[in-house]
Amino acid sequence: MELMQQKKLTTGFSLTELLITVAIVAILLTIAVPGYQQFIQESRRSDAVISLMRMAASAERYYADQKSFTGATAAGLMGGTGSVDGYYTLAMTIDGGGQGYTASATPVAGKSQADDDCYAYLLTSTGLKSNQDSGGTEIPDPSCWPE
């Protein structure tokens, strides 16, 4: 009986152990969260690419019927100006007397893509792909478009 009374039962964590665990978790989150957010932005870029490719296919069908791109709009070709997943706004400008176009996908303000390095996506009727930053300057890095 005396032996049982002398033995202390210790269960749970000490305050020091708990604080060390919280510090380790905080450090891991500080490292992991920005990388995760960048990964999510990169994965959502496909929304712009897929939407522009669909719009290009619709524009080519429009051209086959009308013999000109004149009158073609993003809303008319796509049934609205939003991208497939809603992260980008689509637009189209007609050039070359109706024989060419430039389609664009720009991030919706306030959504996660608004601060992406690959801000605006552009696709021309000749198949030229490019990007612009939020100031309208062309981005020379071709990594924005998947291969």
N, C-alpha and C positions, 0 to 999 in steps of 0.2 A: 504494500500500500504506500509506504514511504517513497518508494522508487517512482511511483506514478505521480506523486505530488511534486517531486523535484524536477521532473521533465516538463519543459515548456513546449507547448505546441505553437509553432510559428507557421502562419499561413498568409498568403497574399504577397504583395510587393511593398517594398519600402519606398519612401518618397523619392529617394535618390534614384532607384531603379526606374521608377515611373518617369522622372524628369529626363533621364538619359534616353529612354525610349521615345518620349515626345520630341526631343531634340533630333534624334536620328530620323524620325518620320518627317519632321519639318525640313531637314536638309534634303532628303530624298524627294519630297514634293517640290522644293525649290528648283531642283534639277529636272524633274520629270515633266512638270506641267507645261513650261514653255515649249519643250520638244513635242509634247502631245498636241498642243495648239497649232504648232507649225505643220505637223503631220495632217491634222484635220483640214487646215487651209489648203494644203497641197492636194489632198484627196477631193476637195470640193471644186478644184479647178476643172475637173472633168465635166462639171455641169456646164461651164462656158464652152468647152470644146465640143461636147455632144450637141449642145443647142445650136452652135454655129454650123456644124456639119449638117444638121437637119435643115437649118434654114437655107444652106447652100443647095442642098438637094431639092428643096421646094422651089428655090429661085430658078434652078435649071429647068424644072418642069414648067414653071411660069414662062420662061423664055421660049421653050419649045412650042408652047401654045400661042404666045403673043409676038414672037420674033423680036422682042425687046424687053429689057428689064424695067422700062418706064412704067410707073404705076405700082411697082412691087414695093411692099412695106413689110416690116417685121411682123406687125399686127395682122396683116392680110395673109402672109405666108404661114405664120405660126399660130394664128388664132389668139394672139395676145403678144405683149412685149416682154413677158417674164420668161426666164429660162426654164428648163425642164424641172429643176428642183427649187427654183425661186431665189437663187443667190445672185443672179445677174439680170440686168435689163438689156434687152436686145434692140438693136437699131440697124437701119440700112440706109445708105446713101447711094444714089444712082449717079454714075458718071459716064463719060464717053458717049454722050448723046443717046443714052439708054442701052449701050452695048456692054456696060460693066457696072460693078457695084462693089461696095465695101461694107461688109457686115461687121458689127461690133457687139461685144458683150462687156458691159461695165458693171461693177458690183453695186448691189442695192445698198444705199446709204444706211448705216446703222447695223448692218449684218456683218457676220464674221469675215467676209471677204473684202470688206472696205479698206482694210489696212494690209492687204496682201501685197507682196513685192511685185507680183505679176498682176498688175491692176486691171488694165483693159486688154481684151483680146480682139484682134482684127483679122479678118479673112476676106481676101478679094476674090473677084470672079475668076482671076487667073490662078488661084490657089496659093497666093502669097500669104504666109502667116506671120504675124508680128504681134508685139505687145507694147503697151505704153504704161508709164508710171502714172501716178495720180495727177501729175502736172502736165501730162500730154507729151512727154519726151519719150522717144522710142527706146525700148530696152534691148540692148544688143544680145543679151543672153537668150539662146534658143531653148533653154531647159524648161520654160513655162509650158510649151506644147509637148505632150507625150509623143514618143516615136512609135 
